[in-house]
C-alpha cells in the first residue's frame, strides 16, 4: 500500500531478487484456496461417505455445517498465529500453516467412511476441518506480509496482487480437477471413492511448499523481527492492539464488498446458475473462467494502485462495483452471453480492488502487531461478512423469490466499502 504518490512512502528500495520469496508466499495461498474449494465442490459425495442420514438433504446440510466450522475457528486462530509471527517471524508460522493445511486435507482423503467406523467418521471429519481452518487462518496475511517485506516498497501492491492471484489459482485448479474426474469417470466413480483423489493430491503440493519454505533460511530469505519489535510484540495481545481498533474496523468495512463478491464467485454464483437452468457442467465452466480472469486482474489492480495510490483505486473501483451490481443481477438468466458478461464484470472489479485492499489489511499497522491485527481484520471480515453471503443470498431468494434482493444487499456492501475508503482510509505504517 506504499505508493510513490504517498508523501510518507519511503524512496529506498530493496534488492530486486524477490521472485522466489513471492513464489514461496503465493503457493501457500494456492493450496489454502484449493483445499477450501474442494470441500464445497465435493460436498455431495462427502455427505454420502461421512453422514448416515437417510435424507440426502439432511446429510448435505450436516456437511455444510462442518464446512462452516473451518471459518468459525479462523478469527481466534488467526490472531494467535499472527501474534506468533510478530514474535518469532514469518518462517516459523509459514512452516506451521502449510503443515496444518496439508495434514487436514490429506487426512480427509484418507478418512474411513461412516460405514467403516461409524460415528467416528463425522467426528474425525470435524477435527480435520478444524485443523485446516487453523492452518488457513494466518496463511494469507502472513504470506502476503512476507512477500511485501521481501520486495521493493514501491511495488508493495503489485506483490499483494500476486497473493490474491494465488487465491484465484487454487479454486481454479480444484474446479478443473473435479470437473475432469466427473467428466472422465462419472459420478459413480466419485461416489465410490474417486472423490478422495483431489484431496490426496494436496500431499505433493504441500510437500513442495514445505520444501521451499525450509529453504528460506538457507537462501537468506527469512528475517526475524528486531529485538525492539519482539519486545513490543510480546505484550499481551489486547494491550498490543490497543489504539488500533479503529483501524481494524475501518479495514473490515473497506473489505465488505470484496468479501461478499469473493464468496459469491466461489460458491453462490454456481448455485444460482444451476437454479437458472444452465446445468452443472456449464456452470462449472463459467466458474473456472471467473477464477481465470481473476489472476491477471489481481496483478493489474496492484500495478494501478502502486502507480495512482491505493485509496483512489479503492474509491473508483468500489464505486463502479456499486453501480454494476444491480445490472449484473438483472441480466442473469436472460441469455448466456449477457449472464457471462455480467459475471465477468463482477469478477474483474472484485479482483481489481483486492491488491490495495490486501495491502491495507497489512500495512495499516506497525510491525509489532502487524501479524495479529491483519489476521484479525481479514478473518473477521471473511467469517462474518464473506462466509455468510451465500446463506444470506439463499435466505433472501427464499423470502422474495428473486435474485434481485441479494443484488441490493451486495450493492450496499460495495457502497459501504467505497465510503470507508473515501473517508476512513488508514495511513500506511512503516514502523
N, C-alpha and C positions, 0 to 999 in steps of 0.2 A: 504494500500500500504506500510505500515511499516513492514519490514521483519527483522528477526534476522540477515539476511545476509547483511542488510544495515548498514553501520557504524553509521548512525545518528539515527537508530531506538532505542527507549527507551527500557530498560530492565524491568522496573516496569510493573506490570500487575494490572488490575482492578479486583474487585470481580467477581467470576465465575458465579453468578446468572444473566446471560444476556439472558436467554431463552425467558422470557416474553417480554422484550424490542424488541427482534428480531422478535417475532410474531407480535407485535404491528406495527412494521415497514413494514414487508413483506405483511401483509394482505392488507394494503393500495395499495401496488403495484399490488396485485392480482386484486383488484377492478378497478384500473386505466386501466389495460390492458384488463380486462373483458369488461368494458364499451366501450373502443375503438374498440375492435374486433367485438362486437355485431353490431355496426353501419355498418361496412363493410359487415358482413355476411348476414345481413337482408336488404341490400340496395335496392334490387329489390322490396320488399314489402313496404319499406318506400317511394319509389318513387311513387308507386301507391296510397299511402294514403295521401301524402302531396303535390303532384305536379299535376297540371291539364293539362299537355301537352298531346296532342293526340298521339304523337310519344313516344313510350316506351323508346327508346334510349335517347331522349332529357330529359325525366324525370329522367332517371338514371344518366345522366351527371350532372343535377342540384343537385341530391342527393350527388354525389361525390364532387361537388364543396362545398356543405355545410360541408362535411366531412373535407375538407382541412382547413376550417375556424378555427376549433379547434386547428390545428397546427400553423396557421398563428399568433394567439394571444399568443402562448406559450413563444416565446423568451422574449417579453416585460413583460408579466405577471409573468414569472418565475423569472426574475431578481428582480422585485419588491417584490414578495413574499419571495424570497431567502434573499433579503436585510432585510425584516421584520423579518425573522428567525434569522438573525445575531443580530438584535437589541432586540427582545422580547423573543427569544428562540424557541426551536423546537416545544414544545407543542402547543403554540398558532397557529402556521402555520399548523401543522398536523391536528388539530381540524378543521381549516378552509378548508383545501383542501378536507378532506373526506366529509364534508358537501356539498361543491360545486359540487363535482363529483356525489354524490348521488342525490342531487336535480336535476341536469341536466339530469341524466339517467332516474330516475323515472318520471321526468316531460315529457320526450319523450314518455314513456309508457302510460301516461295519456292524452296526447295531442289530442284534437279533429282533425279530418281529414279535408282535403280541402272541401269535400262535405258538411261538417257541418258548418265551419266558414270561408270558402273561403280563401282569400289571407293571413289572419292572421295565417293560419296553417303553411305555409313555413316561415313566419316572426318569429313566436314563436319557430319554429324548429331551426332557425339560432341562436336565443337568447340562447336557451338551450344548443346548441352545443358550443357556446361561453363560457357559464358557466362551462361546462365540461372541456373545454380547459384551462380555468384559474385555475381550481382546480388541473388538472393534471400537470400543468406547473412546479410546485415545489414539487410535491408528491414524485417522485422517488429520487431526490437528497437530499431533506431534511430528508426523512425517512431513506435513506441509511446513511447519515451523523449521524443521531441519533443512528442507530444501531452500527456504528463504535465507537462512543464516549462512548457508554454504555458497550462495550465489551472489552476484553483484547487486547492490542495493537498488540501482536504477532499473533492474529487471525483476523486482520482487513480485509484481502482479503477473508477469509472464510466467514465473515459476509456479505461482498458485493456480494459474490457468491449467498448467500441466497436471497438477494434482487432481483438479476436477475432471480433466480428460481421462485420467485413470478411473475415476468413479463412473465414467460412461463406458470405458472399455470392459470393465468387469461384468456388468449386466449384459452387454452385447455378446461377450464370449459365452456366458451362461445360456443366453437365449439361443445362440447358434448351436451349441452342443445339444441342448434339449430338443430343439426342432429337428436336427439331423437324426438323432436317435429315434424320435417319434415317426418321422417320415420314412426312415430306412427300415426299421424293425416293427413299428406299430405299437399301439397302446398295450397290447397283450404282453409284449416283451418288457415294457416298462413296469407293468403291474406285477410281473413275476420276478422282479429283482433288477431289471435293467436300470431302474431309477438310481441305483447305487453308483453307477459308473461316473456321472458328473461329480458326485461328492468325493469319490476316491481320487479323481483327477486333481483335486486340491493338494494332494500329497506332493507330487513333483513340483507344482507351482510354489508351494510353501517352502520346500527344501531349497529351491533356487534362491528365493528371497532371504531365507535364513543364512545361506552361504554368503550372499552379497553383504548382508549386514554384519556378519562376523568379520568380513574383510575391512570394515570401516576403520578399525584401529590400525591395522597393518598398512593401509593406504593413507593414513593421516587425515581421515575424514571425520573422526569422532572427537569432538571438543567438549570437555567437561565444563560446567559452569565455574566462573571465577570464585575464589573464596568469599568475596563480598556478596555475590549473588546467592551462594549456598547459605550464608548466614541469614540473609533476608528470607529465603525460601523455606528455611527450617522453622520459621514462626508458625504458630497454629494456623490452620487453613483459614478460619473465619477472620483472624487478625490480619493475615496476609492479604486477603481480598477486601479488607475494609477500605473504603474510599473508591472502590471500583465497581460497586453495584449499579450505579447509574450507567456506566459504560456497558456493563453486561446487558442491562435492559435495552439500551439503545441498539446494540448489535443484534440482539434477538429480534427486535422489531424490524430492523433493516432486512433481516433474512426471512421474514414471514412469508412473503410472496414466493420467493425462490424455494423455500422448503415445501410449500404446498405444491408448486409446479413439479418439483423433483419427484415427489411420491406419486403424483398423478401419472407422470410419464412412466415410472417404474411399475405401477400397479393398477391404477384406476382406468386409464385410457384403454387398455386391452379389454377389460371387462365391459366398458361402455361400447366399444366397437363390436364385440360379440353380441351384446344386447341389441345393437342396431342392425344386426343381420349380416355382418361382414365375414363371419366364420372364424374359427380358431387359427387356421394357417395364415390367412391374410392379415389378421390382427397381430399375430406374432411377427410377421414380416415388417409390418408398419412399425412395430415397437423396435425392431432391430435397426431400421432406418433412422428412427429418432435418436437412438443411442449413438449411431454412427455419426450423425450430424453434430452431436454434442462434443465430439473430440476436437475438431478444428475450431469450432466457435468458442469453446472454452479458452483455448490458447489465444485466439484473436482478441477475445474480450480482455485478456491480460495485457496484450500489446497496446490496445487502445487506452486502457486505464493507466499504464505506465507513461503514455505519451500525453494524455489530456487530463489525468487526475481521476482517482477512484470515485470521488464524490460526484463529479459531473457525469460520469458514465452510469453510476447507480441511479441518479435522478432521471437522466434521459431514458435509460432502458426500462426502468420500472414504470415510468410514465407511459411509454409505448406499450408495455405489458398490460397496464391497467386498461388502456383503450382497446387493445386487441383481444382481451379475454372473452368478452361477450360475443363479438362476431365469431370467434372460434367455436363457441358452444352452439351458436345458431346455425352454422354451416355443417356441423357434424351430422352425418346421416343423409344430407341432401344428395350427395354424389361422392364417389370415391375420390376424384381429383380435388373437390372442394374440401372434403374431410382431411385429405392428406396435406393440403396447403395450410389449413388452419393448425393442424398438429405440428407441422414443420415450423411455422411462425412461433408457436409456443416453445418448442424445443430450442430454437435459436435464441430467443430472448432470455429463456431460463438459464442458458449456459453463458451468454454474454455477461450477465451480472455475477456469475459465480466467482471469477477471479478477484475483482475488487472486494467482493463480499468475504471471501475466504481470507484475504489479506487483513480485512477489518477484524475478523474473528481473532486473529493472532497478534497483529502489530498495534492494536489499540491498548496493549497492556505492557508494563515494564517486564523485563526479562525474568525477574524473580518470581512472578506469579503468572507468567505467560501460559505455561502448560496447563495449570489448573483452571485459569479464567477462560481460556479459549475452549477447553473441553467442556466447561460448564455451559457456555452460551451455545455452542454447537449442538450438544446433546439435548439440552432442554428444548431448543428450537425444533430439533428433529423429532423428539418424543412427543411434545405437547402440540406442536403445530403441524409438522410434517406427517408423522405416523398416523395421526387421527384424520388426515384428509380423506383417504378412501372411505373410512367409516362415516364421516360427515357427508360425503358425496352420496353414499348409498342411502343414508337416512333421509336426506333432502329429496332424492329422487323418489323414494318410497312415499314421502309425505305429499309431494307435488305432482308426481307422475311425469316430470320433465327434467332433463339435464340442465336446463337454464338456471334453476335455483342455485345449484352449486357454482355455476359460472359467476353469478353475482358475488358469492362468498369468496371465490378465488380473486376476482377483480378487487374486492375490498381489501384483501390481504396484500395485493400488489400496491394498492394506494397507500396503505399503512407503511410499507417499505419505502415508497417514494418520498413520503413526508418525513419519515425518520432520517433518510439520507440527506434530505434538504435542510433539516433544522437541527438534527442531533448527531451529525456525522462526527465520530470521535477523532481527535487529533492523533496521528501516528506517533508511537513512542519509539525512541531509540535507546532508552536506558535498560 
